[in-house]
Amino acid sequence: RVKQQKLYTEAQKQIRDQKMDEIKVMVVSAYFDAQAELSLLPHIIENMQLAQSQYDEAKLNFINGKIDKAILNDMKTNQYKIVQEFQKSITTLKRALYNLEIYTHKKIMNR
């Protein structure tokens, strides 16, 4: 009976250790996801500002008759795509940080 309990305890310890290893892998993955998004964010913001200024300039050129509607529309489409990229990056960053909070039971973000 004692031998059977020792085997059961050892099996439970192995299961617990395996689960902890899985959690460690998930923590590392979420950490690197967050790091990747944080490193891209300044570039995306810079692109977004550039696209906004290009669109503003295109609006002025359209008003002054220097460009047609098609070019203005292209500039607006470009601006929209970059804003979408920014939103996607922010969402990915938040998801990684929320996952880190869940896996580590530590508060990281203020909501």
C-alpha positions, 0 to 999 in steps of 0.5 A: 500500500505504501509503495502504491502511494509513493508511485501515485505521489511520484506520478502526481509530481511528474504531472505537476512538473510537466504543467509548470514546464508548459507554463514556463514556455507560455510565459517565455513566448508571451514575453517575446511576443510583447518584446517584438511588438514593443520594438516595432511600435516606434516605427509604426508610429513614425509611419503613421505620422508620415502617412498623416502628413502625406495625406494632409499635403495631398488634401491641400494639393487637391484643394489647389487643383494640383492632384486629382481625386484618385491620388487623394484616395490612394493617400487616404487608403495608405493612411488607413492601412497604416492605422490598421497596422498600428491597431493590430500591433497594439492589440497583439501587444495587449494580448501578450501582456494579458497572457503574461498577467494570467500566466504569472499572476502578476499585474502588469497593465493598468486598466 
